[in-house]
């Protein structure tokens, strides 16, 4: 009966997986125009994630602004009042919150205004920077691994392993000899003790040698540092030199345009302290673009994801809704009446399988969306590279033709002046 119940759920599961794949809303924005997406925040201290992804365009660069509240929370989305407040905000900005000129609901609010530029043309360069930093970290680990102390530890470990193998071989030989000659017990014991002393003496000699080598190196560093404590100061300077480029890189990235990993959307999560209408606006300044926009609030899509630091995406909410429908279908009284022989253990197992299905299904949808965005980015990037290559070749051809024409003109002029040259 359990099998029959699972088979009855199979068409619903297949329909849930094949019904619809989530795709964010995309907007085509002409040059020098702005497109905005509005969302009403009804509760204070709510988390809001703004997300945008440039699908295509002449230049994968756009200016964005997330701001609010631009209108009171009690204004409906399809009325003239909302348009009136938006027009006032466009003219006055955050000054409209002063002195309560537009009602008590627009007083004592904490406005938010975040703006910047998203550049997806430079994603490959940023990715290469990350790769270079990773290679530098690997080289630093290799340099630390090749220090005298680490080399000694590895060499000493190999020697100990080799000595241990030789000791085991000799021990096996002695055991065979003992079986052949039972009267050699005293000799065997004495020989084993001699081998142990030999291994210990070699290890002590190696330890003394490496200590002398490290003391000699520290003494040389102290002399180069200019007296007592010079080696310590030299190490401190090296640490400062290693840390300084890292901090400089961080400061540089904070002042740069937002560059992302290829295929990933730009996301920013903030806390809306005051209820009201918020908006995400994107302006196409360098050409017509197609952009995917999302505004996600925690009251609708759930709390912040601990791994990403953002409010979960719409695909996660849709997946949860579809799987939740399966739970309701499973707990339906009609289904339970039809399947009288179903046990509680069977239902708990089915629910556990549905939870696993929800997680796997959500991962599949997320990966599909990521792959689609990566392919879109690669397509646009290759088109731009091809256009730049064609333009560069065209310029080179024009310059080459101009130089060739000038050379022909110069040679003809030189031959034309032959009589004046005495010919």
N, C-alpha and C positions, 0 to 999 in steps of 0.2 A: 504493500500500500504506500509505503514511503516512496518507492520508485515511481509509482503512478502519480503521486503528488508532485514530485520533481519534474516529471515529464509534462505535467499540465502547466507548470511554470515556465517551461522552456520556450514556447512561442512568445510569451510576454517578454522574457529576457532578450530574445533575438530581436523583437520589435523595438525594445528600448535601446539596443545597441545600433540598430540600423535606421531608426526613425529619423534622426537629424543630428548632424554634427555642428557644434556651435561655431559660428563665425562672427567676429565682432563687426559692428557697423562701421562702414568706411564712408568717407566724405571726400569729394573732389573739390579742392579749393583752388580757384584761379589765382593768378599773380596779383599781389597787393590787396588781397581780400582776407577776411577773417571769418572763421567758422567756430561757433561756440556750442558746448554741450552743457545743459543745466541739470542740476539735481537738488532736490529739497531735503535738507537736514532737519529732522523734527526733534531730535534730542540733543542736549548739550554734551560736550566732551565725546563726540562720536568720531571714529576714525574714518577717514576718506582717502582713497587711493585714486589718483589720476594716472591714466595710462594712455600712451600714444605710440603708434608705430607707423612709420612712413613706408607705404607700400610701393609707390612709384612716383616718379617726377623727374624733371630735368636736373634738379639738384636735390639730393636727399637731406635737405636742411630746412628747418622751420623754426619759427619763434613761438613760444608757448607762454601762457599766463593762466595761473590758477588763483582765483580770487573770490571773495565773498565775506559776509553775505551781501548780495546785490539787491535783495528784496526781502520783505518780512516773510516769516514762515507761514502765515495764515493766508497768503495770496495764492489763488489757484493758478495752475500752469497755463490755462487757455483763456485768460482774461486780459482786458486792457490794463488792469491795474499792474500786472506784472511788467508789461511793456513800458508803462509809465515809470516805474521804479528803475527799470534797466536804463532807460534814457537819462534819468536823473543821475544814476551812478556813473554812466559814461561821461557826463559833463562835470560832475563834482568829485567823483571818486570817494575816498574815505571821509571827505568833509561833510557828507550828507548825514553822518552819525552825530554831528555836533549839535548841542542845544535841543535835541529832540524835535526838530522841525518837521519830521515825517512820522510822528507817532511814537508812543512809548515802546513799541516792539523794536524800534531802530535805535534805542538808547542803550548805553552801557554794553555795547557789543564789542567783541574782540575781532577786528577785521583781519583777514588773511590776504596777502598779495605776494605771490611767488611767480617769478618770470625768469626766462632763460632761453637758450638756443639749443636745439637738439640737432646734432650733426651726425648722420649715419653714413656720410661719404668717407669719413676718416676712421671708420671702425676697423678696417684692416690694419692701419698704422698703429692704432691703439692696441690691437691684438698682438702685433709684432713687438710693441714695447713690453707687454706682459710676458711674451716669450723670452725676450732679452733679459728681463729681470729674473725669470726663472732659471735661465742659463747661468746668470751671475751667481745666484744662490747655489746652484749645483757646483760651480767652480770653487766657491768659497768652502763648501763642504769637502770638496776634494783636497783643497789646500790644508784644511784642518786635519784631514785624514792622513796627509803625508808629513805631518810634523814628526820630529824625532821620537817623542814619547809614544805616539800612536804606531809609528813604524816598528818601534821596539816591541810594543805589546803584541802586534801581529806576528813579528818575527819570533818573539819568545814563545808565543802560543804554538807556532809551527814547530819550533824546536822541542817543546815539551811533548807535542803530539808525536814527533818523530822518536824522541827518547822513549816515550811510552810504548810505541810500537816495537822498538828494539827490545825493550824490557819484556814485553809479552812474548816475543819470539824466543828470547833466551829462556824465559820461564817454561815455555812449551818444550824447548830442547832439554831442559833439565828434568822435566817430568818424564819425558821419554827415556832419558838416560837413567833416571831413578827406577823406572820399571825394568830396564835391562840390567841395572846394577843396583840392587837394594842396599849394598854396603856404602854407597856414596852420599848418605844423608847429611853427614856433617859438612862435607865439601859443598853440597848444594846450598845449605843454609848460609854458610860463610860467603859463598859467591853472590847470593841474593843480597846480603847485607852490603857487600862491596859495591854492587850495582846501585843500590839506593844511595849510598854515600857519594858515589860519583855523580849521580844526577843532582843531588842537593848542592854539591860543591860547584858544579857548572852553573846552576841557577844563581848561586850567591855571587859568583864571578861576573855573570852577566848583569846582575843588579848593581854591583859596584861600578862597572864600566858605564852603564847608562847614567848613573848619578854623577859621575865625573864629567861626562859629556854635557849634561844639562847644566851643571855648575859652570863649566867653561863657557857655554853659550850665554848664560845669564851675566857672567863677568864681561864678556864682549859687548853685550847690549848696554851694560852700565857705563862702560868706557865711551861708547858712542853717544850716550845721553849726556855726557859731561859731568861725571862725578857720581857721588853716591845718590842712589834713587833715580838715576837717569833711565834705567831700564823700565821702571814703573811709569815714569813720565812718557816714555816712548810708547808704551802700550796704551796709555790714556789718549795720546795724540792719535794713534791708529784707530782707536775706538771712535773718537770724535770724527775723524775723516770718514770712517765707514758709515756713521750715523748721519752726517751732514747731507750727502746726496739723497738719502732716503727722505729726510724732512723737506729738502728742496723740491723733490718730486711730488710730495704731498701738497705743498703750497702751490705748485704749478698746476696740479690737477684741479685744485679748488677754484682757480681763477679761469680755467679753460672752458671751452664749450663742452657740453655734455656729449662724450663719446661712449658708445656702448659696445657690448659683445655682439657680433653679427647674428641677426635673427631675433634678438631680444628687444622687447618694447621698452621705452623709457617709462619708468614708474616712480611716483613720489607719493608718500603717505604722510598725511598731516592729521592733527587733531583739531576738529572744528569745535571751538569752545562755545560758540553762540549758534543757536538754531537760525535757519533762514535758507535762502536760495544761494547756491554756489555754482560757479561755472568754470569750465575749462575751455580756453580759447586758443586756437592755433592760427597763425598768420603765415601765408606763403609769400615771402619777400623776394625769393630768387627764382620763381617760376611756378607753374602749376604743379600741384602735388596731390596725391591720394593718400589719405591718412586714416588710420583706425583709432577711434577715440572711445574711451571708457571712463566712467566715474562710478566707483564702487564704494558703498558705505557699509560699515560693519553691521548695522541693523538689518540689512537685507541679505548680505552675502556671508555673514558670520564673522567671528573675531579674526584678528591678525594671525596670519600663518607664521609660526615661529621660525621656520626655515627661510622664508623669503622676506619677512618683515613687512609684508603688504597684505591688504584685504584679499581674500581668495577671489579668483576670477569667476566670470559668469559660467564658464564651462563646468567648474566644480559645483556651483549651485544647481545647474541643470541636471548634472549627473546625480546629485543627492536627491533631487525631486523625482527623477525617474525611478531610482532604486527605492525611494520611500513609497512610491506607488505600488511597488511589488510587495512591500511590507503590508500595506493596507489590503492588497488583494489576498495575501496569505492569511491575514487575521479576519477576513470577511466571514460573517456568520453563515452565509450560504455555502461557502467553500467548506467550512468546518462541518456543516450538516451533511454535505455530500460525502465527505471523507470521514465517516464516523470512526474508522479504525485508526486514525492518525494519533500517535502518541505525542506527549509533550516533548520527549527526547527528540523525536523526529523534527518537530517544529524548531527547537533550539538549534539543531544541526543545520537546518535550512536557513535560519536567520544568520548564523555564523558564515555560511557560504555566501549569502547575499552581501554581508559586510565586506567579505573578501572581494566579491565581484564589484562592489562599488569602488573600492580602492583601485583595483586593476583597470576598471573602465575609465576612471578619472585620469589615471596615468596615460592610458592610450590616447584619450582626447587631447591631453596636454601635449604629448609628444607629437601628435598629428599637427596641432596648431604651431608648435615650434618649428617642425620641419617645413611646413608651408611658408612660414615667415622667412626661414633661412633660404629657401629656394627663391622666393620673391626678391630677397636682398641680393642674392648672387646673380639673378637675371638682370636686375637693374644695374648692378655694379659692372657686370660684363658689358652691358650696352654702353654705359658711360665710358668705360675703358676703350671700347672699340671706336666710339665717336672721337675721343681724344687722339687715338692712334691715327684715324683717317685724317683728322684735321692737321696733326703734326706732319704726316706724309705729304699732304697737300701744300703746306707751307714750305717744306723742304723742296718740293718739286718747283714751286714758283721761284724760290730763291735760286735754285740751280739753273733754271731757264734764264733768269735775269743775268746771272753771272756769265753764262755761256753767250748770251746776246751781246753783253758788254765786251767780252773777249773777241767775238767776231767783228764787232764794230771797230775795236782798237786795231785789230790786224788789218782790216780793209783800209782804215785810215792810214796805217803805216805804209802799206803797199801803194796807196794812192799818192803818197808824197814821195815817190821814188825819184822823179827828176830833181827835186830839190836836194836829194841826197847824193847827186852826182852820177846817177845811173842813166 
